[in-house]
């Protein structure tokens, strides 16, 4: 981690992130688009299973303010950097966050509290506005060693209006409490209701298994070197969503993975993969820092300076190069949902702790269903409300995040 030490004098110690209030009404490892959650799904270790796909990161959205070297939500170039001092500062910010990640302590129980959501457009006669639907909170904990226990919980949280402008348009439309939207290949109705936490088969004898079955000792012994971690999780020998220690022996499964490799090696999927690892696995501090540095060096990923997550927390971010998607009528999408738009993945880190704040898909080229949105509009997100080690058995929070 000598590289981390080298930037201290040039960059200094980062200040704690500013937390701002947002509007009051506020997995994809094997597919290009995140799929909204079903109304109630089973969950256990990793994210809840969603209808149709077992994906990595949940979907969701809200508009946020993004400062990218003074240019808004511009597209980062391939190669992981921009020319000029502004980019150097952005890269140093990521390095500083990684250094702080290397200082974090461990404990007896690992927990994570994550929120997912997806933006949908409502095209009312009085004017269009966005809502955040498929809104779900997921909490899990596990003991460091087998026999210490483990449990997962999930709850639906209310749909919301992501910005004051959306709230104003919603009120102009009569403040409806139900929102009928187009979701992938069907219409679905979201509302303002919530559900209680539901536990998914807690195991008092569980715990102590991570990253495809590794023990906590094996996780602790992962290399901290960014080059080694880059090869392990982003290199040519990567074979699964968590770095899969063993290759699948079934020839058909191997061929299926080979067919998917070109898509999974895209920069946006590397951000999703790193986000999943950093959000869900109790990597030791130096490994977390090394993984952040490895991600920052991947082709097509660039430091973009400051970004704000859907909870209003400011951090430093990496982003993938922008890619385009065209929505057609093949699966029944209405005309208003069809067309081409561009987006990128962003991962935001807390400057003060190096912790992951959010992974979010951000609009870079308005069009298709987002033709009347501005660059910087968040299409979907997975936000880390809280995460880390504790010495006492964790419990999910009662209060809602928004």
Secondary structure per residue as TSV (DSSP state, phi and psi in degrees):
chain	resnum	aa	ss	phi	psi
A	1	X	-	360.0	25.5
A	2	X	H	-59.8	-32.6
A	3	X	H	-59.7	-34.2
A	4	X	H	-65.3	-42.0
A	5	X	H	-65.5	-33.0
A	6	X	H	-66.1	-26.3
A	7	X	T	-90.8	-6.6
A	8	X	H	-61.5	-46.8
A	9	X	H	-67.3	-36.5
A	10	X	H	-74.7	-33.4
A	11	X	H	-105.2	-32.3
A	12	X	-	83.2	177.7
A	13	X	-	-83.0	127.2
A	14	X	-	-69.2	144.4
A	15	X	-	-79.4	156.5
A	16	X	-	-58.7	145.4
A	17	X	-	-67.7	147.8
A	18	X	-	-79.6	138.1
A	19	X	B	-111.1	126.5
A	20	X	-	-123.8	150.0
A	21	X	-	-75.2	138.7
A	22	X	-	-101.2	178.3
A	23	X	-	-57.7	139.2
A	24	X	T	-62.9	-37.5
A	25	X	T	-81.6	17.7
A	26	X	-	-71.4	360.0
A	27	X	-	360.0	113.5
A	28	X	T	-127.9	77.4
A	29	X	T	-83.9	-22.0
A	30	X	S	-121.2	31.6
A	31	X	S	-161.9	158.5
A	32	X	S	-79.6	-23.9
A	33	X	S	-121.1	141.9
A	34	X	-	-74.2	147.8
A	35	X	-	-107.9	130.6
A	36	X	-	-61.0	152.4
A	37	X	-	-73.5	147.2
A	38	X	-	-71.1	168.0
A	39	X	S	-62.8	-38.0
A	40	X	S	-150.8	121.1
A	41	X	-	-133.3	154.9
A	42	X	-	-73.3	143.7
A	43	X	-	-132.3	144.7
A	44	X	-	-170.5	116.5
A	45	X	S	48.7	102.5
A	46	X	S	98.7	-168.8
A	47	X	S	-86.6	161.6
A	48	X	-	-59.5	147.9
A	49	X	-	-76.7	128.2
A	50	X	B	-105.1	158.4
A	51	X	T	-57.2	123.9
A	52	X	T	93.0	-29.5
A	53	X	B	-145.3	148.0
A	54	X	-	-101.7	94.2
A	55	X	-	-108.3	177.5
A	56	X	S	-88.8	-64.1
A	57	X	S	-106.6	147.5
A	58	X	-	-77.3	163.3
A	59	X	-	-98.8	165.5
A	60	X	-	163.6	-169.3
A	61	X	-	-178.0	173.2
A	62	X	E	173.2	151.4
A	63	X	E	-80.7	136.3
A	64	X	-	-133.0	159.2
A	65	X	-	-84.4	129.0
A	66	X	E	-127.4	122.2
A	67	X	E	-102.4	115.2
A	68	X	S	-121.5	87.6
A	69	X	T	49.8	34.7
A	70	X	T	79.2	10.1
A	71	X	S	-118.2	10.6
A	72	X	S	76.1	-149.5
A	73	X	S	-93.8	59.6
A	74	X	-	-71.4	165.8
A	75	X	-	-88.4	123.0
A	76	X	-	-70.4	144.5
A	77	X	-	-76.6	160.8
A	78	X	T	-63.5	153.5
A	79	X	T	106.6	-10.5
A	80	X	S	84.2	11.8
A	81	X	-	-155.9	162.4
A	82	X	-	-114.0	161.0
A	83	X	S	-80.2	147.3
A	84	X	S	103.7	166.4
A	85	X	H	-64.7	-32.6
A	86	X	H	-58.7	-40.9
A	87	X	H	-69.4	-37.8
A	88	X	H	-58.1	-41.9
A	89	X	H	-64.7	-39.8
A	90	X	H	-63.0	-43.1
A	91	X	H	-65.3	-40.8
A	92	X	H	-64.1	-34.2
A	93	X	H	-62.9	-41.0
A	94	X	H	-65.5	-42.1
A	95	X	H	-63.6	-39.8
A	96	X	H	-64.7	-40.5
A	97	X	H	-63.1	-39.7
A	98	X	H	-63.8	-38.6
A	99	X	H	-62.1	-41.0
A	100	X	H	-69.0	-31.8
A	101	X	H	-62.1	-32.2
A	102	X	T	-72.8	-5.9
A	103	X	T	-100.0	-7.3
A	104	X	-	-72.1	149.2
A	105	X	-	-97.9	168.9
A	106	X	-	-110.8	-177.0
A	107	X	-	-161.8	-156.6
A	108	X	S	-93.7	-30.0
A	109	X	E	-128.3	134.6
A	110	X	E	-100.7	137.2
A	111	X	E	-140.3	156.6
A	112	X	E	-144.8	141.5
A	113	X	E	-127.4	110.9
A	114	X	E	-125.9	148.1
A	115	X	E	-122.6	132.9
A	116	X	E	-123.7	152.7
A	117	X	E	-163.7	166.5
A	118	X	E	-140.9	140.3
A	119	X	E	-82.6	137.5
A	120	X	E	-130.0	146.3
A	121	X	E	-96.8	130.9
A	122	X	E	-105.8	121.0
A	123	X	E	-106.1	79.3
A	124	X	E	-79.5	160.0
A	125	X	T	-62.7	-28.2
A	126	X	T	-86.9	-2.5
A	127	X	E	134.2	149.4
A	128	X	E	-83.8	154.9
A	129	X	E	-154.4	162.6
A	130	X	E	-102.4	148.6
A	131	X	E	-126.1	159.5
A	132	X	E	-102.8	114.2
A	133	X	E	-116.6	-169.2
A	134	X	E	47.7	41.6
A	135	X	E	-88.4	119.1
A	136	X	E	-142.6	141.3
A	137	X	E	-117.8	135.1
A	138	X	E	-129.1	127.3
A	139	X	E	-125.7	133.2
A	140	X	E	-141.6	151.3
A	141	X	E	-142.5	157.5
A	142	X	E	-155.2	142.9
A	143	X	E	-71.1	154.5
A	144	X	S	-66.4	-29.0
A	145	X	S	-121.7	152.6
A	146	X	T	-55.6	140.3
A	147	X	T	93.6	-8.0
A	148	X	S	-87.6	-9.4
A	149	X	-	98.1	162.7
A	150	X	E	-161.1	154.2
A	151	X	E	-161.5	152.6
A	152	X	E	-129.2	145.9
A	153	X	E	-137.5	151.0
A	154	X	E	-144.9	153.0
A	155	X	E	-153.6	146.0
A	156	X	E	-79.0	139.2
A	157	X	-	-119.5	157.3
A	158	X	-	-60.9	145.8
A	159	X	-	-62.4	158.3
A	160	X	B	-152.2	167.4
A	161	X	-	-94.5	123.9
A	162	X	-	-76.1	-23.9
A	163	X	S	-136.4	161.1
A	164	X	H	-57.8	-36.1
A	165	X	H	-64.3	-40.9
A	166	X	H	-65.1	-39.9
A	167	X	H	-63.8	-39.6
A	168	X	H	-64.8	-42.3
A	169	X	H	-66.8	-36.0
A	170	X	H	-63.5	-43.9
A	171	X	H	-64.5	-38.3
A	172	X	H	-63.0	-30.2
A	173	X	T	-83.7	3.0
A	174	X	T	102.2	11.2
A	175	X	-	53.2	53.7
A	176	X	-	-63.5	150.8
A	177	X	S	-102.6	-3.0
A	178	X	E	-127.9	143.9
A	179	X	E	-131.8	110.3
A	180	X	E	-90.6	121.5
A	181	X	E	-131.1	162.4
A	182	X	E	-91.9	126.2
A	183	X	E	-130.3	101.4
A	184	X	T	65.8	-80.5
A	185	X	T	-135.0	20.0
A	186	X	E	-160.4	163.7
A	187	X	E	-86.4	146.8
A	188	X	E	-143.9	149.9
A	189	X	E	-113.9	121.5
A	190	X	E	-103.8	161.8
A	191	X	E	-145.3	-167.3
A	192	X	S	-99.5	14.4
A	193	X	-	-82.7	168.6
A	194	X	-	-137.7	163.6
A	195	X	-	-123.1	160.6
A	196	X	-	-75.2	160.6
A	197	X	-	-58.8	135.7
A	198	X	E	-121.5	124.6
A	199	X	E	-81.0	145.2
A	200	X	-	-112.2	89.4
A	201	X	-	48.5	64.9
A	202	X	-	-57.5	143.9
A	203	X	B	-119.4	101.8
A	204	X	T	-66.8	-16.7
A	205	X	T	-101.3	2.2
A	206	X	-	-83.3	-160.5
A	207	X	-	97.0	168.3
A	208	X	-	78.8	12.7
A	209	X	-	-129.3	132.1
A	210	X	B	-145.3	162.4
A	211	X	T	48.2	58.3
A	212	X	T	72.1	27.5
A	213	X	T	107.4	0.5
A	214	X	B	-68.8	146.0
A	215	X	-	-76.4	167.3
A	216	X	H	-63.5	-32.1
A	217	X	H	-65.3	-40.0
A	218	X	H	-67.6	-37.5
A	219	X	H	-65.0	-42.8
A	220	X	H	-63.2	-25.5
A	221	X	T	-93.6	7.1
A	222	X	S	-61.5	150.4
A	223	X	-	-66.0	148.2
A	224	X	-	-96.5	-10.4
A	225	X	-	-68.2	124.9
A	226	X	H	-57.3	-37.7
A	227	X	H	-64.9	-42.8
A	228	X	H	-66.1	-40.9
A	229	X	H	-68.5	-36.4
A	230	X	H	-61.6	-41.3
A	231	X	H	-69.0	-38.5
A	232	X	H	-66.3	-42.8
A	233	X	H	-109.0	-15.7
A	234	X	H	-126.9	-3.1
A	235	X	S	-85.2	-174.7
A	236	X	T	-68.0	-22.2
A	237	X	T	-92.2	3.0
A	238	X	-	-64.9	131.8
A	239	X	-	-131.9	7.2
A	240	X	S	-165.4	170.6
A	241	X	T	-62.2	-22.7
A	242	X	T	-121.4	28.9
A	243	X	-	84.5	0.5
A	244	X	-	18.5	99.7
A	245	X	S	-62.6	-25.9
A	246	X	S	-125.1	139.4
A	247	X	-	-75.3	143.0
A	248	X	-	-64.5	130.0
A	249	X	-	-80.8	-23.5
A	250	X	-	-64.6	120.7
A	251	X	H	-57.2	-38.8
A	252	X	H	-64.3	-40.0
A	253	X	H	-66.8	-38.3
A	254	X	H	-63.6	-42.0
A	255	X	H	-65.7	-38.0
A	256	X	H	-63.2	-42.2
A	257	X	H	-65.5	-38.5
A	258	X	H	-62.5	-36.9
A	259	X	H	-67.1	-32.7
A	260	X	H	-83.8	-16.6
A	261	X	H	-55.0	-45.3
A	262	X	H	-55.9	-41.5
A	263	X	H	-69.9	-40.8
A	264	X	H	-72.5	-17.1
A	265	X	T	-90.0	1.5
A	266	X	S	-68.2	151.8
A	267	X	H	-54.3	-40.0
A	268	X	H	-62.4	-35.6
A	269	X	H	-74.0	-28.3
A	270	X	H	-67.3	-36.8
A	271	X	H	-65.8	-42.6
A	272	X	H	-62.4	-40.4
A	273	X	H	-65.4	-46.7
A	274	X	H	-63.4	-39.5
A	275	X	H	-60.7	-42.1
A	276	X	H	-63.7	-44.7
A	277	X	H	-61.8	-46.3
A	278	X	H	-72.9	-25.4
A	279	X	H	-84.4	-33.5
A	280	X	H	-113.6	-14.8
A	281	X	S	-114.2	133.7
A	282	X	-	-77.5	63.8
A	283	X	-	-64.3	140.4
A	284	X	-	-63.5	156.3
A	285	X	H	-53.2	-44.1
A	286	X	H	-69.5	-29.7
A	287	X	H	-72.0	-40.6
A	288	X	H	-58.9	-45.0
A	289	X	H	-63.2	-43.1
A	290	X	H	-63.3	-38.2
A	291	X	H	-66.8	-39.1
A	292	X	H	-60.3	-43.4
A	293	X	H	-67.7	-39.2
A	294	X	H	-61.9	-42.1
A	295	X	H	-64.1	-41.1
A	296	X	H	-62.7	-23.4
A	297	X	T	-93.9	-0.8
A	298	X	S	-72.7	139.7
A	299	X	T	-58.2	139.3
A	300	X	T	83.9	4.9
A	301	X	E	-121.7	131.4
A	302	X	E	-132.6	150.9
A	303	X	E	-75.7	130.2
A	304	X	E	-115.4	8.5
A	305	X	E	88.1	-133.6
A	306	X	E	-93.3	141.1
A	307	X	E	-141.0	157.4
A	308	X	E	-118.8	131.0
A	309	X	-	-86.6	172.0
A	310	X	T	-62.7	-17.2
A	311	X	T	-87.3	2.7
A	312	X	S	85.4	10.8
A	313	X	B	-89.7	134.1
A	314	X	E	-93.8	138.8
A	315	X	E	-152.9	-174.7
A	316	X	E	-104.0	145.0
A	317	X	E	-133.2	152.9
A	318	X	E	-111.9	149.9
A	319	X	E	-139.4	149.9
A	320	X	E	-82.7	162.4
A	321	X	-	-64.2	152.7
A	322	X	-	-73.1	142.0
A	323	X	E	-129.2	154.4
A	324	X	E	-104.3	149.6
A	325	X	E	-135.8	140.2
A	326	X	E	-115.1	121.7
A	327	X	E	-89.7	124.6
A	328	X	-	-112.9	-179.5
A	329	X	S	-89.9	12.0
A	330	X	T	-56.9	-38.4
A	331	X	T	-106.6	22.4
A	332	X	-	91.0	9.1
A	333	X	-	-60.3	132.4
A	334	X	-	-61.0	159.0
A	335	X	G	-54.9	-38.5
A	336	X	G	-64.7	-20.8
A	337	X	G	-93.4	-8.9
A	338	X	-	-88.9	154.1
A	339	X	E	131.5	179.2
A	340	X	E	-104.2	137.9
A	341	X	E	-144.6	160.7
A	342	X	E	-116.6	149.3
A	343	X	E	-152.3	167.7
A	344	X	E	-142.9	162.0
A	345	X	E	-96.2	140.9
A	346	X	E	-127.1	143.7
A	347	X	E	-123.8	127.1
A	348	X	E	-111.4	131.9
A	349	X	E	-114.5	142.1
A	350	X	-	-69.4	125.2
A	351	X	T	-64.4	-34.2
A	352	X	T	-77.9	-29.4
A	353	X	T	-121.2	-16.0
A	354	X	-	78.9	0.4
A	355	X	-	-70.2	150.6
A	356	X	E	-73.6	128.8
A	357	X	E	-93.5	-42.2
A	358	X	E	-165.7	156.0
A	359	X	E	-121.2	127.1
A	360	X	E	-143.8	148.2
A	361	X	E	-95.9	125.6
A	362	X	E	-120.2	137.3
A	363	X	E	-69.4	130.3
A	364	X	E	-114.3	-27.6
A	365	X	E	-133.9	101.9
A	366	X	-	-58.7	145.6
A	367	X	-	160.5	176.1
A	368	X	G	54.5	-134.3
A	369	X	G	-65.6	-15.3
A	370	X	G	-112.3	32.5
A	371	X	T	-65.4	-25.7
A	372	X	T	-104.6	14.7
A	373	X	S	-98.6	160.5
A	374	X	-	-97.4	154.7
A	375	X	T	-54.0	138.7
A	376	X	T	105.3	-14.2
A	377	X	E	-62.6	130.3
A	378	X	E	-88.6	119.1
A	379	X	E	-80.4	-43.1
A	380	X	E	-156.3	163.9
A	381	X	E	-155.7	159.4
A	382	X	E	-128.3	111.4
A	383	X	E	-105.5	133.8
A	384	X	E	-89.2	107.4
A	385	X	E	-72.4	-39.9
A	386	X	E	-163.2	156.2
A	387	X	E	-169.7	147.8
A	388	X	E	145.3	-166.0
A	389	X	E	-96.7	149.1
A	390	X	E	-146.6	156.3
A	391	X	S	-91.3	-8.3
A	392	X	S	-117.2	155.0
A	393	X	-	-64.0	123.0
A	394	X	-	-75.0	157.7
A	395	X	-	-134.0	145.2
A	396	X	-	-68.1	149.5
A	397	X	-	-71.9	148.7
A	398	X	S	-82.1	-42.7
A	399	X	S	-70.4	146.9
A	400	X	-	-74.5	153.8
A	401	X	-	-76.2	-24.1
A	402	X	-	-119.9	360.0
